[in-house]
Amino acid sequence: MRADKKAHQPQQGFTLLELITTMAVGVILVSFAVPSMTTFMRNHRVLTAADSFNTAVSKARSIAATTNSYVTVAPIGNDWKNGWQVFSEGLTPNGTYEEGTENLIAQYDKLPSDVVVTTSTFPTGLASISFSPVGYSQTTTKSQMSMSAGFQIGDAKRVVEVSLLGRARVCDPNRETTCVLP
């Protein structure tokens, strides 16, 4: 007697029950991961915007001191959400980039549409920040100033604070009591 070879071969593939169970476990795992990933992405976008602004401010201060001239950081189209420009204004700062007469150092991209930007300055109502040849933050009338720029998406928040001496730092108002969103 000969044994049938097909009767002794193991079955290959998955049963329908195994496939449905695996898919159910996968759906449960994804349902836990999506909310935390959304929060992570929101925090990352806010931190990237704040770091970009901090980089522009630090670059402007450094170049002002190096070139012995006034360097300004100003919003594009008078709205920080449109991005910002860093430009050298020589010895006569007016806070506005004039193509052809001033040197554009850097231009930063428009922010994502869900990022909310708020600013406050001292003295109040200033639209840009200039740095003197010694690196102090100054107004266009050459008096000292400070600035706070807040970046927010929902609960994700970051603030860039620029002191009267021109030093900038990024802080998190959710974790530091001295850090306040403007």
URJOLIN-V539478 format. One record per backbone hydrogen bond with DSSP energy under -0.5 kcal/mol. CO is the residue of the C=O (numbers start at 1). NH is the residue of the N-H. If there is no record, write none. Layout:
co-><CO:CO>
nh-><NH:NH>
This chain:
co-><4:4:5:5:6:15:16:17:18:19:20:21:22:23:24:25:26:27:28:29:30:31:32:33:34:35:36:37:38:39:40:41:42:43:44:45:46:47:48:49:50:51:52:53:54:55:56:57:58:59:60:61:62:63:64:64:70:70:71:72:72:73:74:75:76:79:80:81:83:84:85:86:86:87:88:89:90:97:98:98:102:102:103:103:106:112:116:118:120:122:123:127:129:130:131:132:136:137:138:139:143:146:147:148:149:150:151:152:153:155:156:158:159:159:160:161:161:162:163:164:167:169:171:171:172:172:176:178>
nh-><7:8:8:9:9:19:20:21:22:23:24:25:26:27:28:29:30:31:32:33:34:35:36:37:38:39:40:41:42:43:44:45:46:47:48:49:50:51:52:53:54:55:56:57:58:59:60:61:62:63:64:65:66:67:68:69:89:90:131:74:87:129:85:78:79:82:83:111:76:108:74:105:106:72:103:92:70:99:101:102:100:104:88:105:86:115:152:150:148:146:126:75:73:138:71:135:132:145:130:142:139:122:162:120:160:118:158:116:156:157:153:151:161:171:149:163:169:147:166:137:163:161:159:173:175:176:179:180>
